C-alpha cells in the first residue's frame, strides 16, 4: 500500500475517535428500524437511521462512518494466492432541515481500494467481475471499488407532517440504484465480513456503484416504493473519475416492514449497455429478493440474519444465472460470531476452465465461518481482531482447476466506527 493510503486510513480512524463539541451520545451504526428515534427514519439502502424533519424542530447534522479490514489471506490449491489487502470504506453525511418538512443532505462515500488492492484484486476464489487497468478480467478475485469516490448523493427527504411517512428525492453522479438487496458493506451481517459475496454481480448488490442516478422513494405506513433511472454502463474500478451519462436504464424496488425487526424487499432492473468493452451486450435484467431480521435475547446475545436471492439475464453469454446468500451475525459484548453461505451458478468460461460446454452454468458453494473479538474501543470507534475459514464445494468438472475443494484462511484487524454531531 502507498504511504498516502496509509496516512488517509489512519486519519479516518483518528477523526472517528476524536471527541466532538456538542456531540450526541455515543451513536453506533443502527442495527434495525426499531432503533430509530422520533426524529429519524430507517433508510433501507444504507441500513441506518437518518434524520426526518419535524415541525418547529430545526436540525443540522454531521455523520462520519468508516470500516476497514487489514487482511492477510492464505488459499489452498492451484489457484490459491497469499496476499495482504485492505478492503475499506468511509462515509460523510451532512444535512439540514429547511422549514417543517424538508431535510436536505449530501452523502459522500469513499474508498482507497484502488491503492490498497494488488493489481490482481482481493483474493477470493470463485469471484469474478470487472477488469483491471490492463483490461484483464479479475478472476478468483474481488475488484476494487471506484476510488476515491464510491458515491456522492444529494437528497431531499420530505415529511408529510405526521408519523414517519415521507418521500425522498435524490440525485447521484455516482450512487445506488433502487435494485438489489442492501449492499453488503451496509447491512449488519455483511459489515463484519471483509469479503464481498460471490453473488455480488449476479443480481445482488452490484448496483450500489452506478453513474448518474435519479430516484425517488415513497414510504406509506409499513410499505416503501422506490424507483430510479440511471446510466447502465458500469464504472471501471481502476479509473479515478466521476463520469456523467444519459439515463438509459431503470429499476424499481418494493419494501415491506412486517414487524419492527423483520422486513423484506424485492426488485427488478433493466440495464442498457452495461459493459463498455462489450458492445455486443445490448442490455440485461437483474432481479432480487431478500429477507432481514434481528432478535435480542435476555442473556445479552443478539442475532442479525439476511437471506438474499439474485438473478441476472443475458450476463456472460448465459440466459440466466442465479445466486443465493445466507448470512448471520451473532454478538455479545466483544464477541462476534458470523457466517456466510454462497450458493450460485458459474460457467466454465467465467472461471476459465476448459469445457465442451463453456457457457453451461454449474452450481458452486462457498461456506464461511468467522470470529472477531473486540480488542479496543474509544468514543465511537473500535478495533477487532478476526479470523475466518472458507470451504469451497465444486462440481467434478471444476475440481481439477482448483485442486479439489480448496480452503481459504484469513486473519485481519478490523477498524470501524461511527459518530454523529448536532451542528
SEDO-578288 format. One record per residue: residue in one letter; y, z, x of N, C-alpha, C in turn. Coordinates in steps of 0.1 Angstrom, whole numbers, padded with zeros to 4 digits, always signed. Each point is the difference from the previous one (the first is absolute). Example, Ala and Ser with C-alpha at 12.3 -4.5 7.8 and 13.67 -1.06 7.14 Angstrom:
2
A-0057+0078+0132+0012+0000-0009+0012+0000+0009
S+0011-0007-0004+0011+0000+0009+0011+0008-0008
end
This chain:
423
X-0012+0000+0008+0012+0000-0008+0012+0000+0009
X+0011-0007-0005+0012-0001+0008+0007+0014+0000
X+0009+0002+0010+0007+0012+0001+0009+0002-0012
X+0007-0011-0005+0009+0001-0011-0008+0004-0013
X-0012-0005-0001-0008+0004-0012-0003+0015+0000
X-0004+0006+0012-0002+0014+0000+0013+0008-0003
X+0011-0005+0005+0012+0008-0003+0003+0000-0015
X-0001-0011-0007+0003-0001-0014-0010+0009-0008
X-0013+0000+0004-0009+0008-0007+0003+0015+0001
X+0003+0004+0012+0004+0014+0003+0012+0004-0008
X+0010-0010+0000+0012+0003-0008-0002+0002-0014
X-0010-0008-0006-0003+0002-0014-0005+0014-0003
X-0010+0004+0009-0005+0013-0002+0010+0011+0002
X+0009-0001+0009+0011+0010+0002+0009+0000-0012
X+0003-0011-0006+0009-0001-0011-0006+0007-0012
X-0013+0000-0002-0006+0006-0011-0001+0015+0002
X+0000+0005+0012-0002+0014+0003+0013+0007+0001
X+0011-0007+0001+0013+0007+0002+0005+0006-0013
X+0005+0013+0000+0005+0006-0012+0012-0008-0005
X+0002+0000-0014+0011-0008-0006+0009+0009-0007
X+0013-0002+0001+0009+0008-0008-0001-0005-0014
X+0001+0010-0010+0000-0003-0014-0014-0006-0004
X-0010+0002+0008-0013-0006-0003-0007+0007-0012
X-0008-0007-0007-0008+0006-0010-0011+0009+0006
X-0007+0007-0008-0012+0007+0005-0010-0010+0006
X-0009+0004+0008-0009-0009+0006-0007-0009-0010
X+0000-0013+0002-0005-0009-0009-0010-0009+0006
X-0013+0001-0004-0010-0008+0006-0002-0013-0009
X-0007-0009+0006-0003-0013-0007-0007+0004-0013
X+0005-0004-0012-0005+0003-0013-0015-0005-0001
X-0008+0008-0006-0014-0004-0001-0004-0005-0014
X+0009+0001-0010-0003-0005-0013+0012+0002-0010
X+0000-0007-0011+0011+0000-0009+0003+0014-0005
X-0010+0009-0001+0002+0013-0005+0010+0008+0008
X+0002-0004+0013+0008+0008+0009+0015-0004-0002
X+0004-0010-0007+0014-0004-0001+0008+0010-0009
X+0012+0002+0005+0009+0010-0007+0007-0007-0012
X+0009+0008-0006+0007-0005-0012+0009-0012+0003
X+0005-0001+0012+0009-0011+0004-0007-0010+0008
X-0013-0001-0001-0008-0009+0008-0010-0008-0009
X-0004-0011+0005-0010-0009-0007-0009-0005+0011
X-0013-0002-0004-0010-0004+0009+0001-0015+0002
X+0001-0004+0013+0001-0014+0004-0014-0004+0004
X-0007-0008-0008-0014-0003+0002-0002-0009+0012
X+0010-0009+0004-0002-0008+0011+0001+0008+0013
X+0008+0010+0001+0002+0008+0012-0009+0013-0001
X-0006+0003-0012-0007+0012-0001+0007+0013+0003
X+0013+0001-0005+0008+0012+0003+0010+0001-0011
X+0006+0012-0001+0010+0003-0010+0013-0005+0005
X+0008-0007-0009+0013-0005+0004+0010+0005-0011
X+0013+0000+0004+0010+0006-0009+0002-0009-0012
X+0004+0007-0011+0004-0006-0013+0013+0006-0005
X+0010-0009-0003+0013+0005-0004-0001+0007-0013
X+0008+0011-0001+0001+0008-0013+0015+0003-0003
X+0003+0001-0012+0014+0002-0004+0006+0012+0006
X+0013-0002+0005+0008+0011+0006-0007+0007+0012
X-0009-0007+0007-0007+0006+0011+0000-0010+0012
X+0011-0003+0006+0001-0010+0011-0009+0004+0012
X-0005-0010+0007-0008+0004+0012+0001-0011+0010
X-0001+0004+0012-0001-0009+0012-0011+0005+0009
X-0010-0009+0003-0012+0005+0007-0002-0009+0013
X-0006+0006+0010-0005-0007+0012-0015+0005+0002
X-0009-0009+0003-0014+0003+0002-0004-0007+0013
X-0007+0007+0009-0007-0005+0011-0014+0003+0000
X-0009-0010+0004-0014+0002-0001-0006-0008+0012
X-0010+0006+0007-0007-0007+0010-0014+0004+0001
X-0008-0010+0005-0015+0003+0002-0005-0009+0011
X-0005+0006+0011-0005-0007+0011-0013+0006+0005
X-0009-0009+0005-0013+0003+0005-0001-0005+0015
X-0002+0009+0009-0002-0003+0014-0015-0001+0002
X-0006-0012+0000-0014-0001-0003-0008-0007+0012
X-0011+0007+0004-0009-0006+0009-0013-0004-0008
X-0003-0013+0001-0012-0006-0007-0011-0004+0010
X-0012+0004-0004-0012-0004+0008-0010-0007-0010
X-0004-0012+0003-0009-0007-0009-0013-0005+0007
X-0011+0000-0008-0013-0005+0005-0001-0015-0002
X-0010-0006+0006-0004-0014-0003+0007-0010+0008
X-0004-0013-0002+0005-0011+0008+0014-0002-0003
X+0005+0003-0011+0015-0002-0003+0008+0013+0001
X-0006+0010+0005+0007+0013+0001+0011+0000+0010
X+0011+0007-0002+0010+0002+0010+0004+0014+0001
X+0005+0004+0011+0006+0013+0003+0015-0002+0002
X+0009+0006-0008+0014-0002+0001+0008+0012-0005
X+0012+0002+0005+0009+0010-0004+0011-0007-0008
X+0003+0004-0012+0010-0007-0009+0007+0011-0008
X+0012-0004-0005+0008+0010-0008+0004-0007-0013
X-0009+0001-0011+0005-0004-0013+0011+0010-0004
X+0011-0006-0006+0012+0009-0003+0008-0006-0011
X+0008+0008-0007+0010-0004-0009+0010+0011-0002
X+0012-0004-0003+0011+0010-0003+0009-0006-0011
X+0005+0009-0007+0008-0003-0012+0013+0007+0000
X+0011-0006-0006+0012+0007-0002+0005-0005-0014
X+0004+0009-0008+0005-0003-0014+0013+0007-0002
X+0010-0007-0004+0013+0007-0003+0004-0005-0014
X+0005+0009-0008+0004-0004-0014+0010+0009-0006
X+0006-0005-0011+0010+0008-0007+0000-0004-0015
X+0002+0010-0008+0002-0003-0014+0014-0005-0003
X+0001-0009-0010+0012-0005-0005+0001+0001-0015
X+0009+0009-0005+0000+0003-0014-0012+0008-0004
X-0003-0001-0013-0011+0009-0005-0013-0007+0000
X-0001-0013+0003-0012-0007-0001-0006-0008+0012
X+0009-0002+0010-0004-0009+0011-0003+0008+0013
X-0011-0003+0007-0002+0005+0013-0002-0012+0009
X+0009-0002+0009-0001-0012+0009-0005+0005+0014
X-0010-0007+0005-0006+0005+0013-0003-0012+0009
X+0000+0002+0013-0003-0009+0010-0012+0005+0008
X-0011-0007+0000-0012+0005+0006-0003-0009+0013
X-0002+0006+0011-0004-0007+0012-0014+0005+0004
X-0009-0009+0003-0013+0004+0005-0002-0008+0013
X-0003+0007+0011-0002-0007+0013-0013+0004+0007
X-0002-0008+0010-0012+0003+0009+0003-0006+0014
X-0007+0005+0010+0000-0005+0013-0013-0006+0004
X-0009-0004-0009-0013-0004+0003-0001-0013+0008
X+0010-0008-0001+0001-0012+0009-0001+0004+0015
X+0005+0011+0003+0001+0005+0014-0010+0011+0003
X-0007+0006-0010-0009+0010+0002-0015-0004-0003
X-0002-0013-0003-0013-0006-0001-0002-0010+0012
X-0013-0001+0005-0003-0010+0010+0001-0014-0007
X+0000-0010+0009+0001-0014-0005-0011-0004-0010
X-0012+0006+0002-0011-0003-0009+0000+0008-0013
X+0010+0009-0002+0001+0008-0012-0007+0014+0002
X+0001+0008-0011-0006+0013+0000-0015-0002-0003
X-0009+0006+0009-0014-0003-0002-0006+0005-0013
X-0006-0009-0008-0006+0004-0013-0010-0010-0003
X-0013+0003+0002-0010-0010-0002-0001-0004-0015
X-0002-0013-0002+0000-0007-0013+0013-0002-0006
X+0011+0004+0006+0014-0003-0005+0005-0013+0005
X+0006-0008-0009+0007-0012+0004+0013-0001-0007
X+0008-0011+0003+0012-0003-0007+0012-0002+0010
X+0008-0010-0003+0011-0004+0008-0004-0006+0014
X+0011-0003+0008-0002-0006+0014+0009+0007+0009
X-0004+0001+0013+0009+0006+0010+0011-0011+0005
X+0007+0004+0010+0011-0009+0004-0005-0013+0007
X-0013+0000+0003-0006-0012+0006-0007-0008-0011
X+0002+0003-0012-0006-0006-0012-0015+0001+0000
X-0005+0011+0006-0014+0003-0001-0003+0010-0011
X-0008-0003-0009-0003+0010-0011-0005+0013+0005
X+0005+0011-0006-0005+0013+0003-0014+0001-0005
X-0010+0004+0008-0014+0001-0003-0005+0014+0004
X-0006+0006-0010-0005+0014+0003+0012+0009+0004
X+0011-0003-0006+0012+0008+0004+0011-0001-0012
X+0008+0011-0001+0010+0000-0009+0013-0005+0006
X+0007-0009-0006+0013-0005+0005+0011+0011+0000
X+0010-0001+0009+0011+0009-0002+0008-0004-0012
X+0007+0009-0006+0009-0003-0011+0014-0005+0006
X+0007-0007-0009+0013-0006+0004+0009+0011+0006
X+0004-0003+0012+0008+0010+0008+0014-0006+0004
X+0010+0008+0001+0000+0015-0004+0002+0002-0015
X+0004-0011-0008+0003+0001-0014-0013-0003-0008
X-0006+0010-0006-0012-0002-0008+0005-0002-0015
X+0011+0006-0003+0005-0001-0014+0015+0004+0000
X+0007-0006-0009+0015+0003-0003+0003-0003-0014
X+0002+0011-0008+0001-0002-0015+0012+0007-0005
X+0007-0007-0008+0012+0005-0008-0004+0001-0014
X+0001+0012-0007-0004+0002-0013+0010+0008-0009
X-0001-0002-0013+0008+0008-0009-0010+0005-0011
X-0002+0013+0000-0008+0007-0010+0009+0004-0011
X-0003-0005-0012+0009+0002-0012-0007+0009-0010
X+0004+0012-0001-0006+0009-0010+0005-0003-0014
X-0008+0004-0010+0003-0003-0014+0007+0012-0007
X+0003+0010+0008+0008+0011-0005-0008+0012-0004
X-0013-0001-0003-0008+0012-0003-0014-0003+0004
X-0007+0011+0004-0013-0002+0006+0000-0007+0013
X-0011-0006+0003-0001-0008+0013-0002-0014-0002
X+0002-0006-0012-0001-0014-0002+0012-0007+0008
X-0003-0011+0006+0010-0006+0008-0004-0015+0003
X+0010-0007+0005-0003-0014+0005+0005+0000+0015
X-0007-0006+0008+0004-0002+0014+0001-0014+0004
X+0011-0004+0005+0003-0014+0005+0001+0000+0015
X-0007-0009+0007+0001+0000+0015-0001-0014+0006
X+0006+0000+0012+0000-0013+0008-0003+0004+0014
X-0010-0007+0007-0004+0003+0013-0001-0013+0008
X+0009-0002+0011-0002-0011+0009-0015+0000+0005
X-0005+0012+0003-0014+0002+0003-0004+0013-0007
X-0010-0001-0008-0004+0012-0007-0014-0001-0008
X-0001+0008-0010-0013+0000-0007+0000-0008-0013
X-0010-0008-0002-0002-0006-0013-0006+0009-0010
X+0000-0004-0013-0006+0009-0010-0015-0004-0003
X-0007+0000+0011-0015-0002-0001-0007+0008+0010
X-0013+0002-0003-0008+0008+0009+0000+0014-0003
X-0007+0008+0007+0000+0015-0002+0012+0005+0008
X+0002+0013+0000+0010+0007+0009-0004-0004+0014
X+0009-0005+0008-0003-0004+0014-0006+0012+0007
X-0010-0003+0009-0008+0010+0007+0009+0010+0007
X+0011-0004+0006+0008+0009+0008+0009+0009-0009
X-0001-0002-0013+0008+0009-0009-0009+0009-0008
X-0012-0004-0004-0009+0008-0008-0005+0012+0008
X-0001+0012-0006-0004+0012+0007-0014-0002+0007
X-0009-0007-0006-0014-0002+0006+0000-0010+0011
X+0011-0008+0002+0001-0009+0011+0009+0004+0011
X+0009+0010-0003+0009+0004+0011-0007+0008+0011
X-0011+0006-0003-0007+0008+0010-0009-0008+0009
X-0002-0013-0003-0009-0009+0007+0008-0010+0008
X-0003-0001+0013+0008-0010+0008-0004-0014-0002
X-0011-0003-0007-0004-0014-0003+0005-0005-0013
X+0003-0013+0000+0002-0008-0012-0013-0002-0007
X+0000+0000-0013-0013-0004-0007-0004-0014+0003
X-0013-0002+0000-0005-0014+0003+0003-0010-0011
X+0003+0005-0012+0004-0008-0011+0015-0003+0000
X+0007+0004+0011+0015-0002+0000+0004-0014-0004
X-0006-0010+0004+0003-0014-0004-0008-0006-0011
X-0009+0008-0006-0008-0005-0010+0004+0007-0014
X+0011-0004-0005+0005+0005-0012+0005+0014+0000
X+0001+0006+0011+0005+0014+0000+0014+0001+0004
X+0004+0005+0011+0015+0004+0002+0007-0009+0010
X-0004-0013+0001+0007-0009+0010+0014-0003-0006
X+0002+0001-0013+0014-0002-0005+0010+0010+0003
X-0003+0010+0008+0010+0010+0002+0010-0005+0011
X-0002-0011+0006+0010-0006+0009+0001-0015-0004
X+0011-0002-0008+0002-0013-0006+0015-0004+0001
X+0002-0013+0001+0014-0004+0002+0007-0003-0014
X+0012+0004-0001+0010-0003-0011-0006+0004-0013
X-0001+0013-0003-0006+0005-0012+0011+0004-0010
X-0001-0005-0012+0009+0004-0011-0009+0006-0011
X+0002+0012-0004-0009+0006-0010+0006+0010-0009
X-0008+0005-0010+0004+0010-0009-0012+0008-0004
X+0003+0013-0003-0010+0009-0005+0005+0007-0012
X-0008+0001-0010+0004+0006-0013-0010+0011-0003
X+0005+0013-0001-0009+0011-0004+0004+0004-0014
X-0010+0001-0009+0001+0004-0014-0011+0010-0002
X+0004+0013-0001-0010+0011-0001-0010+0000+0011
X-0013-0002-0002-0010+0000+0011-0004-0014+0005
X+0007-0010-0005-0003-0014+0004+0011-0006+0008
X-0003-0007+0010+0010-0007+0009-0004-0014+0001
X+0009-0009-0002-0001-0014+0001+0008-0005+0012
X-0006-0008+0009+0008-0005+0011-0002-0015+0002
X+0010-0007+0004+0000-0014+0003+0009-0004+0012
X-0004-0010+0007+0008-0004+0011-0002-0015+0003
X+0010-0006+0006-0001-0014+0006+0003+0001+0015
X-0005-0009+0008+0001+0002+0014-0004-0013+0007
X+0003-0001+0013-0005-0011+0008-0014+0002+0005
X-0009-0009-0003-0014+0003+0003-0005-0001+0014
X+0008-0006+0009-0005-0002+0014+0000+0014+0007
X-0011+0003+0005-0001+0013+0007+0007+0001+0013
X+0007+0011+0002+0008+0001+0013-0010+0000+0012
X+0005-0005+0011-0008-0001+0013+0002+0013+0007
X-0011+0008+0003+0002+0013+0005+0006+0002+0014
X-0001-0011+0008+0005+0002+0013+0014-0005+0002
X+0007-0005-0011+0013-0004+0001+0010+0011-0004
X+0011+0001+0007+0011+0009-0004+0010-0007-0008
X-0001+0000-0013+0009-0008-0008+0000+0007-0014
X+0009-0006-0009+0001+0004-0014+0004-0012-0008
X-0010-0010-0001+0003-0012-0007+0002+0002-0015
X+0008-0009-0006+0002+0000-0015-0005-0014-0005
X-0008+0001-0010-0006-0013-0005+0002-0001-0015
X-0002-0011-0006+0001-0002-0014-0012+0007-0007
X+0004+0007-0011-0011+0007-0008-0009-0011-0006
X-0013+0000+0003-0009-0011-0006-0013+0006-0005
X+0000+0014+0000-0013+0007-0004+0004+0011-0009
X-0010+0006-0006+0003+0011-0010-0012+0009-0001
X+0003+0012-0004-0010+0011-0002+0003+0009-0011
X-0010+0006-0006+0002+0010-0011-0010+0011+0002
X+0005+0012-0004-0009+0012+0002+0002+0009-0012
X-0011+0006-0005+0000+0009-0011-0005+0013+0004
X+0007+0011-0002-0004+0013+0005+0000+0010-0012
X-0011+0008-0001-0002+0009-0011-0002+0014+0005
X+0008+0010-0003-0002+0014+0004-0007+0007-0011
X-0013+0002+0002-0009+0006-0010+0002+0015-0001
X+0001+0007+0011+0003+0014+0001+0010+0002+0012
X+0006+0012+0002+0009+0002+0011-0007-0002+0014
X-0014+0000+0000-0007-0001+0013-0009-0012+0000
X+0001-0009-0010-0009-0012+0000+0007-0012-0006
X+0001-0011+0008+0006-0012-0005-0007-0012+0006
X+0002-0012-0006-0006-0012+0003+0010-0012+0000
X-0003-0010+0008+0009-0012+0000-0009-0012+0002
X+0005-0011-0006-0006-0013+0001+0010-0011+0002
X-0003-0011+0008+0010-0009+0003-0005-0014+0002
X+0008-0010-0001-0003-0014+0003+0012-0006+0007
X-0003-0010+0009+0011-0006+0007-0004-0015+0003
X+0010-0009-0001-0001-0014+0004+0009-0002+0012
X-0007-0005+0011+0007-0001+0013+0000-0015+0004
X+0012-0005+0002+0002-0014+0004+0002-0001+0015
X-0007-0010+0006+0002-0003+0014-0001+0013+0009
X-0012+0007-0001+0000+0013+0007-0001-0001+0015
X-0005-0011+0005-0002-0001+0015+0008-0011+0006
X+0010+0003+0008+0009-0010+0006-0007-0009+0009
X-0012+0004+0005-0008-0008+0010-0011-0008-0007
X-0001+0001-0013-0011-0007-0007+0006-0006-0013
X+0007-0012+0002+0006-0007-0011-0009-0004-0011
X-0013-0001+0003-0010-0004-0010-0003+0011-0010
X+0004+0012+0003-0002+0011-0010+0013+0001-0008
X-0001-0006-0012+0012-0001-0009+0003+0013-0006
X-0010+0007-0005+0002+0013-0007-0012+0008+0000
X+0001+0013-0004-0011+0008-0002+0003+0011-0011
X-0010+0007-0005+0002+0010-0010-0005+0013+0006
X+0007+0011-0003-0005+0014+0004-0001+0008-0013
X-0011+0008+0000-0002+0010-0012-0004+0013+0006
X+0004+0011-0007-0004+0013+0004-0001+0010-0012
X-0008+0010+0002+0000+0012-0009-0003+0012+0009
X+0006+0011-0004-0001+0012+0008+0001+0013-0008
X-0006+0010+0004+0000+0013-0007+0004+0011+0010
X+0008+0010-0004+0005+0010+0009-0001+0014-0007
X-0005+0010+0006+0000+0013-0006+0001+0011+0011
X+0004+0011-0004+0001+0012+0010-0004+0012-0008
X-0005+0010+0007-0003+0013-0006+0001+0011+0010
X+0005+0012-0005+0001+0012+0009-0009+0010-0005
X-0007+0007+0009-0010+0010-0003+0006+0014+0002
X-0006+0010-0007+0006+0013+0001-0002+0006+0014
X-0009-0004+0008-0002+0005+0013+0009-0006+0011
X+0009-0009-0005+0010-0005+0009-0002-0015+0005
X-0012-0005-0002-0003-0014+0003+0006-0009-0010
X+0004-0012+0005+0005-0010-0009-0007-0014+0004
X-0002-0008-0010-0006-0013+0003+0008-0011-0006
X+0001-0011+0006+0006-0013-0005-0010-0011+0002
X+0000-0009-0010-0010-0010+0000+0006-0013-0005
X-0004-0011+0006+0005-0014-0004-0012-0009+0000
X-0002-0008-0010-0010-0011-0001+0007-0013-0003
X-0003-0010+0008+0008-0013+0000-0009-0012+0000
X+0003-0009-0009-0007-0013+0000+0011-0011+0002
X-0004-0010+0008+0009-0011+0003-0008-0013-0001
X+0007-0011-0004-0006-0013-0001+0010-0010+0004
X-0004-0010+0008+0009-0011+0003-0007-0013-0001
X+0007-0010-0006-0006-0013-0002+0006-0010+0010
X-0008-0009+0004+0004-0012+0009+0003+0005+0014
X-0003+0012+0004+0003+0005+0013-0011-0004+0010
X+0004-0005+0012-0010-0003+0010-0011-0009-0005
X+0003-0011-0007-0009-0010-0004-0011+0005-0009
X+0003+0011-0008-0010+0005-0010+0007+0001-0013
X-0009-0001-0011+0006+0000-0013+0004+0015-0004
X-0007+0010+0005+0004+0014-0003-0007+0009+0011
X+0008+0010+0003-0005+0011+0009+0004+0013-0007
X-0009+0010+0000+0002+0013-0006+0000+0011+0011
X+0007+0010-0003+0000+0012+0009+0001+0013-0009
X-0007+0010+0005+0001+0014-0006+0003+0010+0011
X+0008+0010-0004+0002+0011+0009+0000+0013-0008
X-0007+0010+0006+0000+0013-0006+0005+0010+0011
X+0010+0008-0003+0006+0009+0009+0001+0014-0005
X-0002+0010+0008+0004+0014-0004+0006+0007+0011
X+0008+0010-0003+0006+0009+0010-0001+0014-0006
X-0008+0009+0007-0002+0014-0004+0007+0009+0010
X+0009+0009-0004+0007+0007+0010+0004+0014-0005
X+0001+0009+0010+0004+0014-0002+0006+0005+0012
X+0013+0005-0001+0007+0005+0012+0000-0011+0011
X-0006+0003+0012+0000-0010+0010-0012-0009+0001
X-0009+0002-0009-0013-0008+0000+0001-0012-0009
X-0003-0012+0005+0001-0012-0008-0013-0008+0002
X-0008-0002-0010-0012-0008+0000+0002-0013-0008
X-0003-0011+0005+0004-0013-0007-0011-0010+0003
X+0000-0010-0009-0010-0011+0001+0005-0013-0006
X-0005-0011+0004+0002-0013-0007-0013-0008+0001
X-0004-0006-0011-0011-0009-0001+0005-0013-0004
X-0001-0010+0009+0004-0014-0003-0013-0009-0003
X+0000-0006-0011-0011-0010-0003+0007-0013-0004
X-0002-0011+0007+0007-0012-0002-0008-0012+0004
X+0005-0012-0003-0006-0012+0003+0007-0007+0012
X-0008-0004+0010+0005-0008+0011-0008-0012+0002
X+0006-0011+0004-0008-0012+0003-0003-0001+0015
X-0010-0008+0003-0003-0002+0015+0012-0006+0007
X+0007-0010-0007+0011-0006+0006+0011+0010+0003
X+0003+0009-0009+0010+0010+0003-0003+0008+0012
X-0012+0004+0002-0004+0008+0011-0005-0008+0012
X+0002-0013+0000-0004-0009+0011-0015+0002+0004
X-0008-0001-0011-0015+0001+0002-0006-0013-0003
X-0008-0006+0008-0007-0012-0002-0009+0001-0012
X+0001-0010-0009-0008+0000-0013+0000-0013-0006
X-0011-0003-0006-0002-0013-0008+0009+0000-0012
X+0004+0012-0005+0009+0001-0012+0012+0009+0004
X+0009-0006+0008+0011+0008+0006+0010+0006-0010
X+0001-0006-0012+0009+0006-0010-0007+0007-0012
X-0013+0004+0003-0007+0008-0010+0002+0015+0002
X+0007+0007-0008+0003+0014+0002-0012+0009-0001
X-0001+0010+0009-0010+0010-0001+0007+0014+0001
X-0008+0010-0006+0006+0013-0001-0002+0008+0013
X+0011+0006+0004-0001+0010+0012+0006+0013-0005
X-0004+0010+0007+0004+0014-0004+0004+0008+0013
X+0011+0008-0001+0004+0009+0010+0002+0014-0006
X-0006+0010+0006+0001+0013-0005+0006+0009+0010
X+0011+0006-0003+0008+0008+0009+0001+0015-0004
X-0002+0009+0009+0002+0014-0003+0009+0005+0011
X+0010+0008-0004+0009+0005+0010+0004+0015-0002
X+0005+0006+0010+0005+0014-0001+0013+0001+0009
X+0010+0006-0006+0013+0002+0007+0004+0015-0002
X+0003+0006+0011+0004+0014+0000+0015+0002+0004
X+0008+0006-0008+0014+0003+0004+0001+0009+0011
X+0006-0004+0011+0001+0009+0012+0014+0005+0002
X+0010-0006-0007+0014+0005+0002+0008-0004-0012
X+0010+0008-0004+0009-0004-0011+0013+0007+0002
X+0011-0008-0004+0013+0006+0001+0009-0008-0010
X+0009+0008-0007+0008-0006-0010-0008-0009-0009
X+0002-0013-0001-0008-0008-0009-0008-0010+0007
X-0004+0003+0012-0009-0009+0008-0012+0008+0005
X-0011-0007+0003-0012+0006+0005-0007-0009+0009
X-0009+0006+0008-0008-0008+0010-0015+0004-0003
X-0008-0010-0001-0014+0003-0002-0009-0008+0010
X-0011+0006+0004-0010-0006+0009-0012-0004-0009
X-0003-0013+0001-0011-0005-0009-0010-0009+0007
X-0011-0002-0007-0010-0009+0005-0007-0006-0012
X-0006-0012+0002-0008-0006-0011-0011-0009+0006
X-0010-0002-0009-0011-0008+0004-0002-0011-0011
X-0002-0012+0003-0002-0011-0010-0013-0007+0004
X-0009-0001-0011-0012-0007+0002+0000-0013-0009
X-0002-0011+0007+0000-0013-0007-0015-0004-0004
X-0001-0006-0012-0013-0004-0005+0001-0015-0003
X-0007-0008+0007+0002-0015-0001-0013-0007-0005
X+0002-0012-0006-0012-0008-0003-0007-0005+0013
X-0013-0003-0002-0007-0004+0012+0006-0012+0008
X+0006-0009-0008+0007-0012+0006+0011+0004+0010
X+0006+0012-0003+0012+0004+0008-0004+0009+0012
X-0012+0006-0001-0003+0011+0010-0001-0005+0014
X-0004-0012+0002-0001-0005+0014+0014-0001+0007
X+0010-0004-0008+0014-0001+0006+0005+0014+0003
X-0004+0010-0007+0006+0014+0001-0010+0010+0007
X-0011-0006+0005-0011+0009+0006-0005+0011-0010
X-0003-0005-0012-0005+0009-0010+0010+0005-0009
X+0000+0013-0003+0009+0007-0009+0008+0010+0008
X+0012-0005+0006+0006+0008+0010+0008+0013-0005
X+0002+0009+0009+0008+0012-0002+0014-0002+0006
X+0010+0006-0006+0013+0002+0006+0004+0014+0000
X+0005+0005+0011+0005+0014+0001+0015+0000+0004
X+0007+0009-0006+0015+0001+0003+0003+0015+0002
X+0010+0002+0009+0007+0013+0001+0014-0003+0000
X+0008+0008-0007+0014-0003-0001+0009+0013-0002
X+0012-0002+0003+0011+0010-0002+0009-0006-0011
X+0001+0007-0011+0008-0004-0011+0013+0008-0001
X+0011-0007+0000+0013+0006-0001+0007-0005-0013
X+0003+0009-0009+0005-0004-0013+0010+0010-0005
X+0008-0004-0009+0010+0009-0006+0009-0007-0010
X+0006+0009-0009+0009-0006-0010+0011+0011-0002
X+0013-0004-0002+0011+0009-0003+0009-0007-0009
X+0006+0008-0009+0010-0005-0010+0012+0009+0001
X+0012-0006+0000+0013+0007+0000+0008-0004-0012
X+0007+0010-0005+0011-0003-0010+0013-0002+0008
X+0007-0011-0002+0012-0003+0007+0012+0004-0007
end
